Structure formats: structure tokens, C-alpha cells
Amino acid sequence: MKQSRAMSLAETATNVVVGYVLAITTQIVVFPWFGIKTGLMEHLTIGLAFVGVSLVRGYLLRRLFEALRVRSMGHDANP
């Protein structure tokens, strides 16, 4: 069954939100190990800088793989 663009976006957005929370938590734990001192707002801002990139990357890759899947199904049907 083909995944709709809306569902691709919803899946990618969920993945990015979960990744964002995990990234912020990781930054809070790891940054001090390297002597990097930042406040919560800086952590949130650094994380937000990557959210847009992650969202676009995830969506485009999902659509690419969906197109490849659909294309391969079409070739299988027409030998």
C-alpha cells in the first residue's frame, strides 16, 4: 500500500520531535564532558537549528524511497 505524502510528513515530524528531545537531553549530558557551558535556551536553539534540516531530509528521503518502491512495482507488473 502506498504511503500518502501527509503520512510521510506525519511520520517524519514525529521522528524529528523524538530526535529533538533526545538530542537536547544528550547535549545537556555530553556538553559538560567537553567543557562546553550553555544554558537551556542555548541547547534548545542549537537543537532547533537542526530540526528544519532533519525534517526536510527525512521527508525527502521517505518520498524518494516511496517513489523507488512504486517504480519497482510498476516494472514487476510489466516484464
Residue, then its C-alpha position, 0 to 999 in steps of 0.5 A: m500500500k502506498q504511503s500518502r505524502a501527509m503520512s510521510l510528513a506525519e511520520t517524519a515530524t514525529n521522528v524529528v520531535v523524538g530526535y529533538v528531545l533526545a538530542i537536547t537531553t544528550q547535549i545537556v549530558v555530553f556538553p559538560w564532558f567537553g567543557i562546553k557551558t550553555g544554558l537551556m535556551e542555548h541547547l534548545t536553539i542549537g537543537l532547533a537549528f537542526v530540526g528544519v534540516s532533519l525534517v526536510r531530509g527525512y521527508l525527502l528521503r521517505r518520498l524518494f524511497e516511496a517513489l523507488r518502491v512504486r517504480s519497482m512495482g510498476h516494472d514487476a507488473n510489466p516484464 
